[in-house]
Amino acid sequence: MTAKRKTNQQKKVYLSQYLAAQRREKELNEEVMTVLLDHALPKAISYGDKSGGGGGRFDLSDLAARVDDLQRDLLREAVRCVDLRRDITRKINDMSSENEKLLLHLRYIRGLTFEEVADKMGYSTRHVIRMHGSALEHFQM
């Protein structure tokens, strides 16, 4: 594989992270909500029996700390996803060619196929694929 082709492949992988980050961000937001709802009120708490039989004691402060840690970790990962998406969008918007910007936006941010991009832009699929190669060459990571 030539160096140019390898670099373009790396750019495709980088740009493809936008939709993956978007999906992961949605999953993380749902997970945070689930954690909050599931742990807002504990479902069953065993405080031990009165006979001194050694039943376990449930510590609500421990649960709250664990939920807080998990929520913080999930939110940190969500912020990383948002930052990656912003970085990709900024780099596309920094390109000089409006057609190349539009092509990369439609392909990597909206997730359209080359056929759908061609239809939106009013070009043949073959022409869009050629433009895509040129856009990747001009794209700065």
C-alpha positions in Angstrom: 0.0 0.0 0.0 1.4 3.4 -0.9 2.0 6.0 1.8 -0.7 8.3 0.3 -3.2 5.5 0.4 -2.3 4.5 3.9 -2.7 8.1 5.1 -6.1 8.4 3.4 -7.1 5.1 5.1 -6.1 6.6 8.5 -8.2 9.7 7.7 -11.2 7.5 6.9 -10.8 5.7 10.2 -10.5 9.0 12.0 -13.5 10.5 10.3 -15.5 7.3 10.9 -15.1 7.8 14.6 -17.6 10.6 14.5 -20.7 8.3 14.2 -19.1 5.8 16.6 -18.7 8.5 19.2 -22.2 9.8 18.6 -23.6 6.3 19.2 -21.4 5.8 22.3 -22.5 9.1 23.6 -26.1 8.1 23.3 -25.4 4.8 25.0 -23.6 6.6 27.9 -26.4 9.1 28.4 -28.9 6.2 28.6 -26.6 4.3 31.0 -26.3 7.4 33.2 -30.1 7.7 33.3 -30.5 4.0 34.1 -27.9 4.2 36.9 -29.7 7.3 38.3 -33.2 5.7 38.1 -32.1 2.3 39.3 -30.3 3.6 42.3 -32.4 6.6 43.2 -34.3 4.4 45.7 -32.8 1.0 46.5 -35.2 -1.8 45.8 -34.5 -3.9 48.8 -32.5 -3.2 51.9 -31.5 -5.8 54.4 -30.7 -4.2 57.7 -30.0 -7.5 59.5 -32.2 -9.3 61.9 -32.9 -8.2 65.5 -31.8 -11.5 66.9 -28.1 -10.8 66.3 -27.9 -13.6 63.7 -25.3 -11.7 61.7 -27.4 -10.4 58.9 -25.7 -7.9 56.6 -26.0 -4.2 57.0 -26.6 -2.2 53.9 -24.8 1.2 53.8 -26.7 3.8 51.7 -23.7 6.1 51.8 -21.6 3.3 50.1 -24.2 2.9 47.4 -24.4 6.6 46.8 -20.6 6.8 46.5 -20.5 3.9 44.0 -23.3 5.4 41.9 -21.6 8.8 42.0 -18.3 7.2 40.8 -20.0 5.3 38.1 -21.9 8.4 36.9 -18.7 10.5 36.9 -16.8 7.8 34.8 -19.7 7.6 32.3 -19.9 11.4 32.0 -16.1 11.7 31.5 -16.3 9.2 28.7 -19.3 11.1 27.2 -17.3 14.3 27.3 -14.4 12.6 25.4 -17.0 11.5 22.7 -18.3 15.1 22.4 -14.8 16.5 22.2 -13.9 14.0 19.4 -17.0 14.9 17.5 -16.3 18.7 17.8 -12.7 18.1 16.7 -13.8 16.2 13.6 -16.5 18.8 12.7 -14.0 21.7 13.2 -11.4 20.0 11.0 -14.0 19.5 8.2 -15.2 23.1 8.5 -11.6 24.3 8.3 -11.3 22.9 4.7 -11.2 25.4 1.9 -13.4 23.6 -0.6 -17.1 23.9 0.1 -17.8 20.8 -2.0 -15.3 18.8 -0.1 -16.7 20.0 3.2 -20.2 19.1 2.2 -19.1 15.7 0.9 -17.2 14.8 4.1 -20.1 16.2 6.2 -22.6 14.1 4.4 -20.5 11.0 4.4 -19.0 11.0 7.9 -21.2 13.2 10.0 -24.6 12.3 8.6 -23.5 8.7 7.7 -24.8 8.7 4.1 -23.6 6.2 1.5 -21.7 7.4 -1.6 -24.9 7.0 -3.6 -26.9 9.1 -1.2 -24.2 11.8 -1.1 -24.1 11.8 -5.0 -27.9 12.3 -5.0 -27.8 15.2 -2.5 -24.9 16.9 -4.3 -26.3 16.3 -7.8 -23.2 14.3 -9.1 -22.7 10.8 -10.2 -21.6 8.2 -7.6 -18.3 7.8 -9.6 -17.6 11.5 -9.4 -18.4 11.7 -5.7 -15.9 8.8 -5.1 -13.2 10.7 -6.9 -14.1 13.9 -5.0 -13.9 11.9 -1.8 -10.3 10.8 -2.6 -9.4 14.5 -3.2 -11.2 15.6 0.0 -9.2 13.1 2.0 -6.0 14.3 0.5 -6.9 17.9 1.6 -8.2 16.9 5.0 -5.8 17.8 7.8 -5.8 15.5 10.9 
